Amino acid sequence: MSSPAQHTMSPFVKKLQLWRPLTPEEQQAVLDLPHQIEDVLPNRYLVREGDRPNHSCLLVEGFAFRQKVLVDGSRSISAVHMKGDMVDLQNSLLGVADHSVQALTRATVAFIPVDEIRRLAFAFPNVGLAMWHDTLVDGSVFREWIANIARREAAARLSHLLCEFGLRLEAIGLGDRLSFELPMTQEQLADATGLTAVHVNRTLRELDERGLIDRSKKYVAVADWKKLEVAGGFDDTYLHLRDKQTLLP
């Protein structure tokens, strides 16, 4: 057997085990998924809206984002994905991509045939349940992002996004909620929060002046986590990580 800790697919195993414990046999079945590895540059499309993808994409390294481009050319970013995320698992069943996925940073991506994803889910039902759980949590996150854009004011929107990003990085062992890299431009933050880039710039300065964060280029230091949570109305229930050992209390 391959060593899970050193295998290309190990981030996916680790992500699935956030949701359900997997036996050694089930872990190996995930590791054995056939795949093709590619190193991609920022802004490379992993999935284009309207495509009929033959592969699902696992982020082995780096970050990506989901987006919709409207008829006037404006863009809405609806999620940011990180190491271990299968960014288009739904396409293994839905067939036609209803949105696009682009690399946010340089990234390493494993392209897995959708037929193999389906085969794995039915051959190992516990793995299938973990993948189902993963897509349900994705849905939970989308609902929170809709509420963030629809009802929170600017400072709360950005505070909420920062809390989510830091907590997710920490949960998978990629960082610390109090100090992390946020690899997004102000334009991308604007598209993720329904603000303008100018408003984002002004609001980040406000959070800095209030003593909540210290942002230097793409690095964020959180000065007071509890105050940032309050500012964003942040309740991590929607991430469904509270009972996981990987998440600090």
C-alpha positions as CSV (number, residue, x, y, z in Angstrom):
1,M,0.0,0.0,0.0
2,S,1.0,3.6,-0.6
3,S,1.8,5.8,2.4
4,P,-1.3,8.1,2.8
5,A,0.8,10.9,4.2
6,Q,3.0,11.0,1.1
7,H,0.4,10.3,-1.6
8,T,-1.0,12.9,-4.1
9,M,-4.5,12.0,-3.0
10,S,-3.8,12.3,0.7
11,P,-5.3,15.8,1.1
12,F,-8.6,14.3,-0.2
13,V,-8.4,11.5,2.4
14,K,-7.8,14.0,5.1
15,K,-10.7,16.2,4.0
16,L,-13.1,13.2,3.8
17,Q,-12.1,12.1,7.3
18,L,-13.3,15.5,8.7
19,W,-16.8,14.1,8.0
20,R,-16.5,10.3,8.5
21,P,-13.8,8.0,9.8
22,L,-12.4,5.8,7.0
23,T,-11.0,2.3,7.3
24,P,-7.5,1.6,5.9
25,E,-9.2,-0.2,3.0
26,E,-11.4,2.8,2.3
27,Q,-8.5,5.2,2.5
28,Q,-6.5,3.1,0.1
29,A,-9.5,3.0,-2.3
30,V,-9.4,6.9,-2.4
31,L,-5.6,6.9,-2.8
32,D,-6.0,4.5,-5.7
33,L,-8.2,6.8,-7.7
34,P,-6.7,7.2,-11.2
35,H,-5.8,10.8,-11.8
36,Q,-3.7,13.2,-13.8
37,I,-1.6,15.9,-12.0
38,E,-1.2,19.4,-13.5
39,D,0.5,22.5,-12.1
40,V,-1.6,25.5,-13.1
41,L,-1.1,29.2,-13.1
42,P,-3.4,31.8,-11.4
43,N,-6.6,32.5,-13.3
44,R,-6.4,29.2,-15.2
45,Y,-9.9,27.8,-15.7
46,L,-10.4,24.4,-14.1
47,V,-14.0,24.3,-15.1
48,R,-16.0,26.6,-17.4
49,E,-19.7,27.2,-17.1
50,G,-21.5,25.2,-19.8
51,D,-18.9,22.5,-20.1
52,R,-19.6,18.8,-19.7
53,P,-16.6,17.9,-17.6
54,N,-15.1,14.4,-17.8
55,H,-13.1,15.0,-14.7
56,S,-13.5,16.3,-11.2
57,C,-10.7,18.5,-9.8
58,L,-9.0,18.0,-6.5
59,L,-6.8,20.9,-5.2
60,V,-3.6,19.2,-4.0
61,E,-1.9,22.6,-3.4
62,G,-3.0,26.2,-3.7
63,F,-6.3,28.0,-3.9
64,A,-9.2,28.3,-6.3
65,F,-12.5,30.1,-6.5
66,R,-16.0,29.5,-7.9
67,Q,-17.6,32.3,-9.9
68,K,-20.5,33.4,-12.1
69,V,-20.0,36.1,-14.7
70,L,-23.2,38.1,-15.4
71,V,-24.3,39.5,-18.8
72,D,-22.9,42.9,-18.0
73,G,-19.5,41.3,-17.4
74,S,-19.5,41.7,-13.6
75,R,-18.4,38.8,-11.5
76,S,-19.7,37.1,-8.4
77,I,-17.3,34.9,-6.4
78,S,-19.3,32.4,-4.4
79,A,-16.6,30.3,-2.7
80,V,-12.8,30.0,-2.1
81,H,-11.3,26.6,-2.1
82,M,-8.1,25.3,-0.6
83,K,-6.0,22.2,-0.4
84,G,-8.0,19.0,-0.1
85,D,-11.2,20.4,-1.6
86,M,-12.8,18.6,-4.6
87,V,-13.9,21.8,-6.3
88,D,-16.5,20.3,-8.6
89,L,-17.6,17.1,-7.0
90,Q,-21.2,17.8,-8.1
91,N,-20.2,17.5,-11.8
92,S,-19.7,13.8,-11.3
93,L,-23.5,13.6,-11.3
94,L,-24.9,16.8,-12.7
95,G,-23.0,16.6,-16.0
96,V,-23.2,20.3,-17.1
97,A,-21.2,22.8,-15.2
98,D,-23.5,25.7,-14.0
99,H,-20.6,27.9,-12.9
100,S,-16.8,28.3,-13.5
101,V,-13.9,27.5,-11.3
102,Q,-10.6,29.3,-11.6
103,A,-7.2,29.0,-9.9
104,L,-6.7,31.8,-7.4
105,T,-3.0,31.1,-7.0
106,R,-0.5,28.8,-8.6
107,A,-1.9,25.4,-7.8
108,T,-1.4,21.7,-8.2
109,V,-4.6,20.0,-9.4
110,A,-5.5,16.3,-9.7
111,F,-8.0,15.6,-12.5
112,I,-10.0,12.5,-11.7
113,P,-12.4,10.9,-14.2
114,V,-16.0,11.4,-13.1
115,D,-16.7,7.7,-13.8
116,E,-14.1,6.7,-11.2
117,I,-15.7,9.1,-8.6
118,R,-19.1,7.4,-9.1
119,R,-17.5,3.9,-9.0
120,L,-15.8,4.7,-5.7
121,A,-18.9,6.1,-4.1
122,F,-20.9,2.9,-4.9
123,A,-18.2,0.4,-4.2
124,F,-17.4,2.0,-0.8
125,P,-20.7,3.5,0.5
126,N,-18.9,5.0,3.6
127,V,-16.7,7.0,1.2
128,G,-19.8,8.0,-0.8
129,L,-21.4,9.2,2.4
130,A,-18.3,11.3,3.2
131,M,-18.4,12.8,-0.2
132,W,-22.1,13.5,0.2
133,H,-21.4,15.1,3.5
134,D,-18.8,17.3,1.8
135,T,-21.2,18.6,-0.8
136,L,-23.8,19.3,1.9
137,V,-21.3,21.4,3.9
138,D,-20.5,23.2,0.6
139,G,-24.2,24.0,0.4
140,S,-24.2,25.3,4.0
141,V,-21.3,27.6,3.2
142,F,-23.1,28.9,0.1
143,R,-26.1,29.8,2.2
144,E,-24.0,31.7,4.6
145,W,-22.3,33.6,1.8
146,I,-25.7,34.6,0.4
147,A,-26.7,35.9,3.9
148,N,-23.4,37.7,4.1
149,I,-23.9,39.6,0.9
150,A,-27.6,40.1,1.3
151,R,-27.9,41.4,4.8
152,R,-24.6,42.3,6.5
153,E,-23.0,45.7,6.2
154,A,-19.5,46.1,4.7
155,A,-17.4,45.7,7.8
156,A,-19.4,42.7,8.9
157,R,-19.1,41.1,5.4
158,L,-15.3,41.3,5.4
159,S,-15.0,40.4,9.1
160,H,-17.1,37.3,8.4
161,L,-15.0,36.3,5.4
162,L,-11.8,36.7,7.3
163,C,-13.1,34.6,10.2
164,E,-14.2,31.8,7.8
165,F,-10.9,31.7,5.9
166,G,-8.7,31.7,9.0
167,L,-10.8,29.0,10.7
168,R,-10.9,26.7,7.6
169,L,-7.1,27.0,7.1
170,E,-6.6,26.1,10.8
171,A,-9.0,23.1,10.6
172,I,-7.0,21.4,7.9
173,G,-3.6,22.3,9.3
174,L,-2.6,25.0,6.8
175,G,-2.4,27.9,9.2
176,D,-3.5,29.7,12.3
177,R,-6.7,31.6,12.6
178,L,-4.8,34.5,14.1
179,S,-2.2,34.8,11.3
180,F,-2.7,33.7,7.7
181,E,-2.2,34.5,4.1
182,L,-5.3,35.7,2.3
183,P,-4.3,35.4,-1.4
184,M,-7.0,37.7,-2.8
185,T,-6.8,41.1,-4.4
186,Q,-9.1,43.8,-3.3
187,E,-11.0,43.3,-6.6
188,Q,-11.5,39.7,-5.8
189,L,-12.6,40.5,-2.2
190,A,-15.1,42.9,-3.7
191,D,-16.5,40.2,-6.0
192,A,-16.8,37.9,-3.0
193,T,-18.6,40.4,-0.8
194,G,-20.7,42.4,-3.2
195,L,-18.8,45.6,-2.6
196,T,-16.6,47.8,-4.8
197,A,-12.8,47.5,-4.6
198,V,-12.7,51.1,-3.2
199,H,-15.2,50.1,-0.5
200,V,-13.1,47.1,0.4
201,N,-10.0,49.2,0.7
202,R,-11.8,51.6,3.0
203,T,-13.4,48.9,5.1
204,L,-10.1,47.0,5.6
205,R,-8.6,50.3,6.9
206,E,-11.5,50.6,9.2
207,L,-11.0,47.1,10.6
208,D,-7.3,48.0,11.1
209,E,-8.2,51.3,12.8
210,R,-10.6,49.5,15.1
211,G,-7.8,47.2,16.2
212,L,-9.3,44.0,14.8
213,I,-6.7,43.2,12.2
214,D,-3.3,44.2,10.8
215,R,-3.1,43.5,7.1
216,S,0.2,43.7,5.2
217,K,-0.1,43.0,1.5
218,K,-1.8,39.5,1.5
219,Y,-1.1,38.6,5.1
220,V,-3.6,39.1,7.9
221,A,-2.9,39.2,11.6
222,V,-6.0,39.1,13.8
223,A,-5.5,41.2,16.9
224,D,-8.6,40.1,18.7
225,W,-10.4,37.0,17.4
226,K,-13.5,37.4,19.6
227,K,-14.0,41.0,18.6
228,L,-13.6,40.0,14.9
229,E,-16.3,37.3,15.4
230,V,-18.6,39.9,16.9
231,A,-17.9,42.4,14.1
232,G,-18.8,39.8,11.5
233,G,-21.7,38.2,13.4
234,F,-19.7,35.0,12.9
235,D,-21.0,31.7,14.1
236,D,-19.0,28.7,12.8
237,T,-21.9,26.3,13.0
238,Y,-22.4,26.4,9.3
239,L,-18.9,25.0,8.7
240,H,-19.9,21.9,10.8
241,L,-16.4,21.6,12.3
242,R,-17.2,22.2,15.9
243,D,-17.0,18.6,17.0
244,K,-13.8,17.8,15.0
245,Q,-10.6,17.2,16.8
246,T,-8.8,19.3,14.1
247,L,-10.6,22.4,15.2
248,L,-9.5,24.3,18.3
249,P,-12.2,25.1,20.8
